[in-house]
Amino acid sequence: MHDDRKLVEARLRRVLDERIRPAVYPESLPLQVAVWHAPGEPVPVAEGLAAEPVPIEVGSRWGAPWGTSWFRVTGTVPEAWAGRTVEALLDLGFDENMPGFQCEGLVHRPDGTPVKGLNPRNQWVRIGAPVAGGEEVCLHIEAASNPVILDYHPFLPTSLGDRDTAGHEPQYTLARMDLAVFDETVWQLVLDLEVLGELMAELPADSARRWDILRAVDRALDAVDLQDVGGTAARARARLTEVLAAPAVPSAHRISAVGHAHIDSAWLWPLRETVRKVARTTSNMTALIEDEPEFVFAMSQAQQWAWVKEHRPEVWARVKKAVAQGRFVPAGGMWVESDTNMPGSEAMARQFVHGKRFFLDEFGIENEEAWLPDTFGFAAGLPQIIKAAGSKWLLTQKISWSQTNTFPHHTFRWEGIDGTRIFTHFPPVDTYNCSMKGAEIAHAARNFKDKGKARHSLAPTGWGDGGGGTTREMVAKAARLRDLEGSATVAWETPRAFFEKAEAEHPEPPVWVGELYLELHRATLTSQARTKQGNRRSEHLLREAELWTATAAVRAGFPYPYEELDRIWKTVLLHQFHDILPGSSIAWVHREARATYERIAAELNAIIEAAQRALAGEGEVPLVFNAAPHPRAGVPAGGAATPRGDGATALAPRPGGGHVLDNGLLRIETDARGLVVSVHDIEADRETIAPGTAANLLQLHPDFPNMWDAWDVDEFYRNTVTDLTDADSVTAGEDGASVRIVRSFGASRVTQVLTLPPGERRLVLDTEVDWHETEKFLKLAFPLDLHAERYASETQFGHFHRPTHTNTSWEAAKFEACNHRFVHLAEPDWGVAVVNDSTYGHDVTRTVRTDGDRGTTTTVRVSLLRAPRFPDPETDQGVHRFRHALIPGARIADAVREGWRINLPERRTTGAGAVAPLVTVDNEAVVVTAVKLADDGSGDVVVRFHEAHGGRARATLTAGFAVEDVTVTDLLERPGGDGAAPVRDGDRISVRLRPFELMTLRLRRR
C-alpha cells in the first residue's frame, strides 16, 4: 500500500481549520455594544451596572492599562432560530495564545448575577438550548484591560508593570460581539477529529493502530460536504465510531485528571486583580460542573477562597453548592501556594494552620495533601511540617523545569531533615496547565519513571497562572480518552482519590532524602531585597507580639489581640506567595508589599510596646526585653532584666594602614582598604581568614541570564568579577569599637560599619548600599581558612547540609542556595558561622592553596542585591541596609543562637523590675519558636519547639504559671503528634526529642 499518511494528515489540518471549525457557528448577527470606562480603580458591580454607557463599534480601541471597562451588549434572538442552541460570542480583542495574560471579563446579568468569565479560550455565553426565538439579550461585561507583560519577545523591560508608569493608551481592539447559532454536532466532530489526529501523531509510524485511525479519519473527511458541514457532520462522526470505541490495553497508563486553574496570587498583575481573576475562574468552573456530571475541579490557596467569599458572595454561593456535591474541591491546605525556601519555621507552619483551618471551618474538610505545583524548590524541613499539620501527601510539578539533572522519580517518598517521609508525586505530564492534548497525554505515559512498579499519575487540567481553568473542550477530550486504544486512560478524580490509589498501588516507592532543589530560578533568593526584608522582619515581629502579649495576658490580664494577630499573619502569609516573596512580580506588587510591611511593622511594634509596658510596670529600672530563645548578657530568653556589661573593645591603628579591634576574645585587623585581613580567635589561637585573602570583600558580577531575569542567575555570571577594594574613606568609629568604610562604584555607594562588641565573639557588619546599578549582582565574601567538605544552612526547624565540592552534576547545579539565619562550616574542633538579618541567597566554594601551607580556602559569599529589568525595570534601586556577623570558633549551637540574636535585637525600656519568662527550657539544643495563646480563645498557652542541633535531646520545660494539664498537639493545636510522650511534674514538663524533632505543647492553666 502506498504511504499516503502525510497527505491525509495535511488534509485533516486544512479541513478542520478552514471548514469544520468555522461551521461550529454557522449563523450569527451582531449585538449592539455600549461601554463605560471606570475612572481609577475597579468599582463595585452595582456601580458598573448603573453607569450610563456610550455606543462603541467592533474594531474600536479600548482599555487603558489596568483599567476597567463595563460593556453592555444587547440584542434579540431571531424567530428563525427557534429550537436551536444560541450563544453570545464575546471577543474583547483576545489573543488565544495568552489565556490569563491579557484582557479578561466577567459577564453579569442585569441584576448583577455573575454568569461566567471571558478569556481567550472561553469566549462564549450560552443564551438558550434551545431558544424559543424572540428573546431579548442583555449582558454586562466587567472587562479588565490588563496589559500584556510577558509578550512574544519575553523579558523585555516594560513600564506597564505599574499603573503609575503604564500610561493611558488603549491596549485592545474590540473584535467580535455576536449572537450565533451553536451546532453541537459539528463541535463534537471537531473534538473527535482533534483527539484522533493528536493520538495518531503520537503513535509509531508502523503501528497498526495509527493506520486504523488514519483510514477512519480519511473516510470521515470523505463524508463531509464542505459546502454543508452541518448537514453532513453526523455522517462523518459515524465513520469514527469504531476507532473511538476501541478500548485501551490493560497495561495502559492511567491518568487522574483534576480540573485546575493555577492562579498566581500576584505575578504580572497586582493583588486586587487576582481577586477578580479568581471570581472569573470560579464562575466558569461552577458553571462547567453544572453542565458536566463527571467533571471535578480542585482549587488551592485558602486566601483565594476567602477573596471569593468576601468580594463575590453570589459566586461564593455557587462554590459552596459545588463543594457540598464533592465536585469543587478545596486542595492543598495552605493559605497560599507559598515559596517554601525562604519562609521561616513558624511562617511555614502557619501556612498550613490558616489554610487548613479555613477549609475546616467553612466546609468541614480536612486536607491531607500539600498542593504546590509551581513553587521554586522545596526546603528539607517541609516534610515534618506537612505531617505536623495532619497531612501526608505532596504534589508539585516544578522540579521538571530543572536545567541540569532530570529527577529520577515521579512517585516517591520524600524524607526531610528529621526523618519524616511524605508520599510525593510529580505529574509526568510536566505541566500544571494540561489541556488534554494528545501530545501531553502521550508524554505523561512515556515520561513516567516508575513503570513496572506503578502506572498511575495525575494531570492538573486547565489554563493557569493567570487563571481560566478547565474548558468544555478539555472535558470533551477527556471523555474520549476515558478508554481509548493507543492512549493512556483518563478519568476525572479528586486529589485525594488519586493519592489513595497511587499509594495503594505503590506502597514502597523509592526515597529521596533532603531538599528538592530546583535547578532554576536561583536568583529568587535575592531579587527584591526590600520584600525579603519585610518578610523576615514581619516574621520576627510576629514572634515578639505573640510572646509578649501571651506573657502579659497571663501575668497582667493584658487583652490578647487574637483578631489583630490572625489578620496580620494572613497578610504576611499572602506575601509569601511564590511570586511575591521570591521577587518575581511586577513593580506594582512590590511597591504595595513595601507599604504593607511598613504598616505591619508599625502595628506590631505598637502591640509589642503595649504588652511590654504592661509587663514592666512603672519604675526607673533599666530593662532589656529578650525575645530570642536563648539568654544573653544576663537577660533570660523570653524575659526582661537589667543586662550586665562585659568587658571592652580596644581600637588601635594597624601598622601599614588600617585598624585593629581587640576585645580579648577576638583580634580583628582591617587594612587601609577597609578589608578584613585577619580575624584571630585568641582562645583557640586560630586564624579565621585564609592566607593572602580578605573578608568583607564586596564583589560585583554582570548579571544577564539567558531567560527569566528576576528569577534566574546563570552559572556563567561567575566568569567575570570585579572586587570592590577601592575605598573613599576608612575611619575609626566614634564609639571606639568600630571601623567605618565608604566605597563608590558605578553609580552606587556603600557605607559599612564593622563593630566588635565588648565581650562577644562576633564581628558585626552593617552595610548600607545606595544601589543604582543595572543587571549586576552584588556579593559579600568571607574566604575562610577551613577544610570542610560540607556546610550547614538553616532551614525550617533545623538545618541542612550541602557539599562544598562539585563532584557530581547535582552538586555543581547548587551554585546558589538558600539559608535562613545562618550558614555554618566546621572542622572537627573549630568552626565559623556567618549570620544575617535579612538575606537568603549565598554560595560556598572551596579551593586548595598551591603554595605556602597548601591548606583549603572555603569561601562563603552572601548575596546582597541584583538589578534585573524584567518584570520590574527599577528592581531594588535605592537605599538598602543589611546586617551580618562573622562568628569565629562557632559550634552549630553558636550559629543557631547568633542567628536568632541578630534577628531579634534587644528592646530597652524602664520599669519596676525584671520580668520572668512565661516558659523556660534548660537545654540550648531545644529552641522555642512560638509562645502564644491558643487560637480557640481558651486561654491555654501553646509552646512550639524543636531540637535545633541535629542530635537527640532531653529537656525540661518549666512554665511560669500553674499548669493543670499538658497535651501534645498538631500545628492546629489539636491533640496529636508522635514521638516520646512528655512527662509532667507539676509545672515542669520533661521531653525527649529526636534530631530536629518538632513538638507543640498545649498547656492548660490552672
Residue, then its C-alpha position, 0 to 999 in steps of 0.5 A: m500500500h502506498d504511504d499516503r499518511k502525510l497527505v491525509e494528515a495535511r488534509l485533516r489540518r486544512v479541513l478542520d481549520e478552514r471548514i469544520r471549525p468555522a461551521v461550529y457557528p454557522e449563523s450569527l448577527p451582531l449585538q449592539v455594544a455600549v461601554w463605560h470606562a471606570p475612572g481609577e480603580p475597579v468599582p463595585v458591580a452595582e456601580g458598573l451596572a448603573a453607569e450610563p454607557v456610550p455606543i462603541e463599534v467592533g474594531s474600536r480601541w479600548g482599555a487603558p492599562w489596568g483599567t476597567s471597562w463595563f460593556r453592555v451588549t444587547g440584542t434579540v434572538p431571531e424567530a428563525w432560530a427557534g429550537r436551536t442552541v444560541e450563544a453570545l460570542l464575546d471577543l474583547g480583542f483576545d489573543e488565544n495564545m495568552p489565556g490569563f495574560q491579557c484582557e479578561g471579563l466577567v459577564h453579569r446579568p442585569d441584576g448583577t448575577p455573575v454568569k461566567g468569565l471571558n478569556p481567550r479560550n472561553q469566549w462564549v455565553r450560552i443564551g438558550a438550548p434551545v431558544a424559543g426565538g424572540e428573546e431579548v439579550c442583555l449582558h454586562i461585561e466587567a472587562a479588565s484591560n490588563p496589559v500584556i507583560l510577558d509578550y512574544h519577545p519575553f523579558l523585555p523591560t516594560s513600564l506597564g508593570d505599574r499603573d503609575t508608569a503604564g500610561h493611558e493608551p488603549q491596549y485592545t481592539l474590540a473584535r467580535m460581539d455576536l449572537a450565533v447559532f451553536d451546532e453541537t454536532v459539528w463541535q463534537l466532530v471537531l473534538d473527535l477529529e482533534v483527539l484522533g489526529e493528536l493520538m495518531a501523531e503520537l503513535p509509531a509510524d508502523s503501528a497498526r493502530r495509527w493506520d486504523i485511525l488514519r483510514a477512519v479519519d480519511r473516510a470521515l473527511d470523505a463524508v463531509d460536504l464542505q459546502d454543508v458541514g452541518g448537514t453532513a457532520a453526523r455522517a462523518r462522526a459515524r465513520l469514527t465510531e469504531v476507532l473511538a470505541a476501541p478500548a485501551v490495553p490493560s497495561a495502559h497508563r492511567i491518568s487522574a485528571v483534576g480540573h485546575a486553574h493555577i492562579d498566581s496570587a500576584w505575578l504580572w498583575p497586582l493583588r486586587e486583580t487576582v481577586r477578580k481573576v479568581a471570581r472569573t475562574t470560579s464562575n466558569m468552573t461552577a458553571l462547567i460542573e453544572d453542565e458536566p456530571e463527571f467533571v471535578f475541579a480542585m482549587s488551592q490557596a485558602q486566601q483565594w477562597a476567602w477573596v471569593k467569599e468576601h468580594r463575590p458572595e453570589v459566586w461564593a454561593r455557587v462554590k459552596k453548592a459545588v463543594a457540598q456535591g464533592r465536585f469543587v474541591p478545596a486542595g492543598g491546605m495552605w493559605v497560599e501556594s507559598d515559596t517554601n525556601m525562604p519562609g521561616s519555621e513558624a511562617m511555614a507552619r502557619q501556612f498550613v494552620h490558616g489554610k487548613r483551618f479555613f477549609l475546616d471551618e467553612f466546609g468541614i474538610e480536612n486536607e491531607e495533601a500539600w498542593l504546590p505545583d509551581t513553587f521554586g524548590f522545596a526546603a528539607g524541613l517541609p516534610q515534618i511540617i506537612k505531617a505536623a499539620g495532619s497531612k501526608w501527601l505532596l504534589t508539585q510539578k516544578i522540579s521538571w523545569s530543572q536545567t541540569n539533572t532530570f529527577p529520577h522519580h515521579t512517585f516517591r517518598w520524600e524524607g526531610i531533615d528529621g526523618t519524616r517521609i511524605f508520599t510525593h508525586f510529580p505529574p509526568v505530564d510536566t505541566y500544571n496547565c494540561s489541556m488534554k492534548g494528545a501530545e501531553i497525554a502521550h508524554a505523561a505515559r512515556n515520561f513516567k519513571d516508575k513503570g513496572k512498579a506503578r502506572h498511575s499519575l495525575a494531570p492538573t487540567g486547565w489554563g493557569d497562572g493567570g487563571g481560566g481553568t478547565t474548558r468544555e473542550m478539555v472535558a470533551k477530550a477527556a471523555r474520549l480518552r476515558d478508554l481509548e486504544g493507543s492512549a493512556t486512560v483518563a478519568w476525572e478524580t479528586p486529589r485525594a482519590f488519586f493519592e489513595k490509589a497511587e499509594a495503594e498501588h505503590p506502597e514502597p516507592p523509592v526515597w529521596v532524602g533532603e531538599l528538592y532543589l530546583e535547578l532554576h530560578r536561583a536568583t529568587l533568593t535575592s531579587q527584591a531585597r526590600t520584600k525579603q526584608g519585610n518578610r523576615r522582619s514581619e516574621h520576627l515581629l510576629r514572634e515578639a507580639e505573640l510572646w509578649t502579649a501571651t506573657a502579659a495576658v497571663r501575668a497582667g490580664f493584658p487583652y490578647p489581640y487574637e483578631e489583630l494577630d490572625r489578620i496580620w499573619k494572613t497578610v504576611l502569609l499572602h506575601q509569601f506567595h511564590d511570586i511575591l516573596p521570591g521577587s518575581s512580580i511586577a513593580w506594582v506588587h512590590r511597591e504595595a508589599r513595601a507599604t504593607y510591611e511598613r504598616i505591619a511593622a508599625e502595628l506590631n511594634a505598637i502591640i509589642e510596646a503595649a504588652q511590654r509596658a504592661l509587663a514592666g510596670e512603672g519604675e526607673v529600672p533599666l530593662v532589656f526585653n529578650a525575645a530570642p530563645h536563648p539568654r544573653a548578657g544576663v537577660p533570660a530568653g523570653g524575659a526582661a532584666t537589667p543586662r550586665g556589661d562585659g568587658a571592652t573593645a580596644l581600637a588601635p591603628r594597624p601598622g601599614g594602614g588600617h585598624v585593629l579591634d581587640n576585645g580579648l576574645l577576638r583580634i580583628e585587623t582591617d587594612a587601609r582598604g577597609l578589608v578584613v585581613s585577619v580575624h584571630d580567635i585568641e582562645a583557640d589561637r586560630e586564624t579565621i581568614a585564609p592566607g593572602t585573602a580578605a573578608n568583607l570583600l564586596q564583589l560585583h558580577p554582570d548579571f544577564p541570564n539567558m531567560w527569566d531575569a528576576w528569577d534566574v542567575d546563570e552559572f556563567y555570571r561567575n566568569t567575570v568579577t570585579d572586587l570592590t577594594d577601592a575605598d573613599s574613606v576608612t575611619a575609626g568609629e566614634d564609639g571606639a569599637s568600630v571601623r567605618i568604610v565608604r566605597s563608590f562604584g558605578a553609580s552606587r555607594v556603600t557605607q559599612v560599619l564593622t563593630l566588635p562588641p565588648g565581650e562577644r565573639r562576633l564581628v558585626l557588619d552593617t552595610e548600607v548600599d545606595w544601589h543604582e546599578t543595572e543587571k549586576f549582582l552584588k556579593l559579600a565574601f568571607p574566604l575562610d581558612l577551613h577544610a570542610e567538605r560540607y556546610a550547614s544552612e538553616t532551614q525550617f526547624g533545623h538545618f541542612h547540609r550541602p557539599t562544598h565540592t562539585n563532584t557530581s552534576w547535582e552538586a555543581a547545579k547548587f551554585e546558589a542556595c538558600n539559608h535562613r539565619f545562618v550558614h555554618l562550616a566546621e572542622p572537627d574542633w573549630g568552626v565559623a558561622v556567618v549570620n544575617d538579618s535579612t538575606y537568603g541567597h549565598d554560595v560556598t566554594r572551596t579551593v586548595r592553596t598551591d603554595g605556602d601551607r597548601g591548606t583549603t580556602t572555603t569561601v562563603r559569599v552572601s548575596l546582597l542585591r541584583a538589578p534585573r529589568f524584567p518584570d520590574p525595570e527599577t528592581d531594588q534601586g535605592v537605599h538598602r541596609f543589611r546586617h551580618a556577623l562573622i562568628p569565629g570558633a562557632r559550634i552549630a549551637d553558636a550559629v543557631r543562637e547568633g542567628w536568632r540574636i541578630n534577628l531579634p535585637e534587644r528592646r530597652t525600656t524602664g520599669a519596676g523590675a525584671v520580668a520572668p519568662l512565661v516558659t523556660v527550657d534548660n537545654e540550648a539544643v531545644v529552641v522555642t519558636a512560638v509562645k502564644l495563646a491558643d487560637d480557640g480563645s481558651g486561654d491555654v498557652v501553646v509552646r512550639f519547639h524543636e531540637a535545633h542541633g541535629g542530635r537527640a535531646r532531653a529537656t525540661l520545660t518549666a512554665g511560669f504559671a500553674v499548669e493543670d494539664v499538658t497535651v501534645t498537639d498538631l500545628l492546629e493545636r489539636p491533640g496529636g503528634d508522635g514521638a516520646a510522650p512528655v512527662r509532667d511534674g507539676d509545672r515542669i514538663s520533661v521531653r525527649l526529642r529526636p534530631f530536629e524533632l518538632m513538638t507543640l505543647r498545649l498547656r492548660r492553666r490552672 
